[in-house]
Amino acid sequence: TLALTKSNQHYSSLPPVQPRQFEISKNDEENRHLVPQNKA
């Protein structure tokens, strides 16, 4: 649990939006590959 706590402290020191934006943009790229016609 110590490693988990340290990990949580590390993430809470970062802006909370950043990891989520990265995940969303990564998913957005994958979605563009899956359905390019809907993105266009």
Secondary structure, DSSP 8 states (H G I E B T S, - for coil): -HHHHHHHHHHHHS-THHHHHHHHHHHHHHHHHH-HHHH-
